Each structure stands twice: as structure tokens, then as C-alpha cells.
């Protein structure tokens, strides 16, 4: 005895047949030519099978229309009216494609890079593509959402507890944290996780760039109860005021973000600037890249974080 055709395969074959028929297909033609209906043991079984499939296609949004012969009204046939559900042609001007190209480039360094490239390729396939060179140097860059982003996002969707190693912002020490993840959000050029810290028995906020190594699942899917959105809102923290001594004609990006503070004590030959930050660790990474062009005056924890990075770099260079 031959294997029965799966219902999903039969439905797909019916869609293909009713979509490509020139005019219509009668029940007899459907039973004889559409894969799967020969499994029906009787005319009554075929009628039940076909009516069930027809209702399912209509529930999915496929307009199965009934047509009768003008001369023989009892000669009923069926087809799918593609004009009722086909989308109109997708058309973009070169300028619009250019804007979408810029948007795709925003995510080129993140875990969304592959998705953005695929989407842009599909759009260019149905519309005139703008010359990418026209927009060279105009695109924004968003730093990728760190290696832990995808794992945490999946954990939130699956409502499962996770465990990861986290580096403290103040001391740089690492510690294992077990967290029920609630929400991911972007702030101050970085990505954060809001969740319930099991050891500390309360809501906590974690910067993804401070997660060391991989995120591991330690619970069962569905066990995490995510509170109302208002309870998962990130905690607002007071910005830290930073004072920097900047060498003349150096670190122009920092100068643009800060404000000159000429009346404050600084270092001879350098200009003093003030700026605010919500993440001293991220700022420390940036400041370490300026080397001796920038000296941190305040706060002490930021100065220590920068020095820690510079000493680590010196050790790698064989000077430690």
C-alpha cells in the first residue's frame, strides 16, 4: 500500500493547481490531477477532504473562488484569484534605495549585518539601485550589540534563566551572575540587559560589553515571568561628571562633546574640559585609545580604569 500524501503537501499542490489553471478546475479534475486526493476511498471522502482543504486555504487568506459554466450552471469549478491577494509591485527611487543603503550600513558591525545585507539585496533586485559611492562617508555607525546579544535575546523569547560572568564597572573584578532576563535596550552607545538577579534578589541592569565569555542557559523554557513593561524600564542613573586635561590640538572628538573649563585646576600646557557620561567603563575604553593626549583629572575611578587598560596594553607590548 502506497504511503498517504501529507496534508501540507496536498494543500501546496492544490494551491499550485488552482493558481495556474487557465480558467477553473472542476472537482473531477482536482481529484484526478492534484496529488493526494487519490487517497480518498470514496466520493464522499473526497468531498469532505476537498471542502476541508478549501476552507483552510480561505482561512489562510487565499481567495478560492467558485465559478460556474454559463451554459451548465451545475458544472462548478474552482480557482485562486491571484489578483485579490498579490502585493503591488515594489518600487523605490534611487534616492530611497540610497537611504535604505545607509540604514543597512548602520548595522554592518553588528549581529544584524547579515539580515540587513539580505534585505537590501532583495530591494535592489526589484528596484533601481543607487550608487553606493554617492553616500561614502555619510553613514552612521552603530557599534555591534556585543556577542551576548543574540543569546540573551533568544533567552528572553524563551523565558529562560541564564548565567554569565560579569565584570564590575568599579573594580574590574569578575563574578558569575544568574539572571532572569526581561528586556534589552540601547543607551549611551551601548546595549544593556534588565533582569532579576537571583543572588541579589532584585532588579538589576547589566551592560553587555562587560559580559565575559558565553551566556549559558540554566533553567527551563517558560519559567521566567516578565513583569509589566513599566517594571522593566531601565533605572535612570545620574551621569558622572568627568574632567579631562587635553593636549593642544589633540582629541578633537572629545573637545566637541565636552565644554571648556579654563578656570579649573588642570595641567600646565593642557586645556581642561568637562563632560558627562553614564558609563565610565565605556569612556575608559575610549580615553585609553588617546594615550598621553588625554589625562583624567576626575573622577578617580575613571582615571584608575584608564590606567588599568594602559598598563595591560604595555604588558602586551613587552614593557610590563
N, C-alpha and C positions, 0 to 999 in steps of 0.2 A: 504494500500500500504506500502510495507516494505521500511525502510529508505535506501537511497543510501549509498554505501560504500564510505568513503572519499578517495580522490585521493592518499593521502600519504599512507593510509593503503593498497590500491590496489597495489601501487608501491612496497611496502615492501613484500607483498605476492608474487608478480611476481619475485622479486629478490630471494626469498626463493625457489620458484618452479624451476627457471632456474638454480639456483646454485646446487640443489640437484638432478636434473634429471640425470638418468644414461647416456643417450646419447643426446636426444634432445626432445623438445616438439613442436608439430605442433600447428597451430593456433586453430584448433578444440579442442585440448586437453587443451590449455590455457584457451579458452573461457569456457570450461566445468568445469575445476577444480580450476582455480585461482579466489579467492574471489574478487568480484567487476565487473567482466566482464559480468556477467549475467544481469547487469543493462542495457546493450546495447539493444536498441529497435530493431535493425536490423543488418544484416551482415555488411552493410556499416558503421553503427555507431560503431560497434566493431572494424572494420579495422582502423577507424580514432583514436579511443581510444588507441588501441594497438600500432599503429605507433607513436603516440604522446608520450606514455609511454616509448617505446623503444628508441626514440631519447633523451628523458630526462635522461634515465639511462646512455646512452653513453656520454652525456654531463657531467654527474657526474663522469665519469671515469670508469664505469663498462662496460667491453667489451662484449656486446651482439653479439654473432657470429651467422651467418646463415649457416645451414647445409642442404644438400640435400641427398636424398636416392640414393645410387649408381645405383639401378635398375630403380627407378622412379624419374627423375630429377625434376618433378613438385611437388614432395612431400617434401615441405620445412618445416624445423624445426628450433628451436632456443634453445640456452643455453648460460650461462655465463661462459666464460673461466676463471676460478679462477686462473690459473697459470699465467695469464697476469697481475694481479693486487695484488696478495697476496705478502706480505712482506716476505723476507727470515727470517729464524729462528733467534731470538735474542740470541746471545751467548756472555757471558762475562767470563773471567777467574776470579778465586777467588781474584787475586790481583786487577783487575779492579773493582770488586764489593767492595773491601775494600776502594779504592779511592772514589767511589761514596758514600760509607757509611760516609766517612769523610766529603764529601761535604754536605751531608744531615744534619750531626751534626752541621755544621756551623750555620744553621738556626733554631736550636732546641729551641731557646728562642724567636723567632720572630713570626710574623703572618704567615710566610711561613712554619712553623713547620709541620702542618698537611699535606700540599701538598708534602713536601719533604719526610715525612714518607710514604705516599701512593705511591709515585713514587718508593721509594726504595723497598717497599714490592712487587710491581709488577715486578721489575727487579729480585729480589731474587726468584720469582716464576718461572722464565724461565731460571735461571742460578744457578750454584753453589754459595752459599753464603759464604763469608769469615767469619772467626771467629771474631766477634766484639772485643773480648778481645785482639786480636793482636795489635789493634790500640789504646788501652786505653792510655789516656794522650797525644796523638798526635794531636787530632783535635783542630782546631781553634774555637774560639767562636766569633760570631758577635752579639753584643747587638741588641735586637729586635728593629724594626723601630718605636717604640712608638705606643700608642693606636690610635693616629690621622692618622697614615699612610694609613690604608685601606680606611677611609672616604675621605681623600684627593686624593688618587689615583682614586677612583670612581668619585670624583668631576671633576678631570682633564679629565677623559674619557668622562664624560657627558657635559663638558664645562659649568659648573655652578658655580656661585659665592657662597662663603662660609663666615661664620662668626665664630670667635673663640676668646676666652680670651687668651691673650698673656702676659707672664711675661718678663719684660725688663731685660736685662743682667746686666745693670749698677746699677739700683736702686732696682730691685726686685719687683717693683710695677706692677700691672696687669691692662690691658686695653683691651676693646673689639676692634677687628680688622676685617674689612670687606675686603676680598681679592678675586681677580680673580686669581685662581691657574693656573700656567703654567707648572711647572716641579718639580719633586722630585729628589734629588741627595744625595749621601753619601759622607761625607768628615770628616776627623779628628774624626773617630769613632762615628759619629752622622749623623742623617738624616736632610735634610733641604728642605724647600719649597721656590721656587722662584715664585713670582706673582706680580700682580698690586694692590697696597694698595690704596683703594678707597679714604680714608680720606686724605692721604698724596700725592695722585695724582702722583704716581711714582712707579717704580720697587723696590721691597723690598725682603729681604731674611729672612726667619724665621726658627729657629731651632725647630724641632718637640718636643724636650724634654721640651721646655718652653711653650708649649700649655697646658693650664689648662682646664680640662673638655672636653666636646664633641665638635666636629666640626658640625655646623649646616648649612644646605643649605638655602640660602635666595634669590636665583634668579631662572631663568628659564633655563632648559637644552638647550644647544646650544648657549647661549648668549655670552659666553666668546670667544673672538678671540685670539688665542695663536699666538704670533709673530714667526718669523723665529727663528730657533734653536740658531743662533748666538746672538740674542737679549735676549734669556732666559738663557744664560750662567751665572752661579753664579759669583757674584762680587768677585774679588780677594782682600783679605784684608791682611794687614801687620800683621805678627804674633806678639804676645805680648811676650816680654822677661820677664821671671819670675826668681826671686831669692829666694832660699829657704835655710833655716838653718835646717839641718837634723841631728838627734841624731845619735851617733855612732852605727853602725851595725843595723840600722833600715831602713825601706823603700827602700829595695833593688831595687824594680821596678822603682822607681823614679831616683835612682842613675844611673841605666842602661840607662835611657832615657836622662839624663842631662849630664852636663860637670862640673867637679870640678872647683871651683873658689876660691882657697885658699888665694889669695891676697886681696880679697874684704872683707869689713867690715861685720861681722856676729855676732854670739852669741858665747861667750866663751863655749868651750866644744862641740860645734856642727860644722859640716862641711858645707860649703856653696856650693850650686850647682846652675847652671844656665840651664834653658831650655826654649823652645819656645812653645806657644800654640796659636791656632786660636780661642779657645773658653774658656774664663776664667770661665764661669759658670760650664761647664762640669768638668774642672780641679778642681774647688772648691768642687764639689761633691766628687771627688777622695781624695783630700787632707784632707777633714773633716774626712774621714774614718781612717786616720792615727793618729788622736787625737793629743797628745802632742809630737809625734815623729817628726813632721814637723812644722816649723814656717815659715810663709810667710813674707819675707822681702820687696819685691816689686812684683807687683805694689800694691798701696793702695786699689784699687777696688777689687782685688783678696783677699787680706787679709780680707776686710770687708765681702766679700761673704762667706769665710770660717767661720769667727766668727759668722755670722748670722745663719749658719747651726748648728754650735756647741751650740749656745745659745738655738736654737729651740730644739735640742736633749736633752739638760739639762732640759728644761721645761717639756718635755715629761717624763723625769725621776723623776720629782717632786723636782728638785733642783732650779727651776726658781722662 
